[in-house]
Amino acid sequence: MPRHPIVEDDVIIYSGATVLGRVTIGRGAILGGSVWVTENVPPHAIVSQAHPHSTDRPPERQTA
């Protein structure tokens, strides 16, 4: 039974990233450092950690 991930061409995996199981990392995808991947990643996707934010006040609104 295959256990290793399938990493397609032109994929960038930064140090500290963890890829678990038989998942496919699509062509041109980028996996940021310290992410855990347990599902397939589509081509040209960027997987990164969420940016932490303070819960002391609501997030600022962006104006157009």
DAHU-V196184 format. One line per field, one symbol per residue. ss: DSSP state (A for helix, B for strand, O for the rest). phi: phi as a letter, one per 30 degrees, with the letter a starting at -180 (. if undefined). burial: b if it has 24 or more other C-alpha atoms within 12 Angstrom, else e. A space follows every 10 residues. Layout:
ss=???
phi=???
burial=???
//
This chain:
ss=OOOOOBBOOO OBBOOOOBBO OOOBBOOOOB BOOOOBBOOO BOOOOBBOOO OOOOOOOOOO OOOO
phi=.dbddccddi ccbddidbcc idcccdeidb cddicccbbe cdeidccbdd ddbdcdbddd ddcd
burial=eeeeeebeee bebeeeeebe eeebbbeebb beeeeebeeb beeeebbeee eeeeeeeeee eeee
//
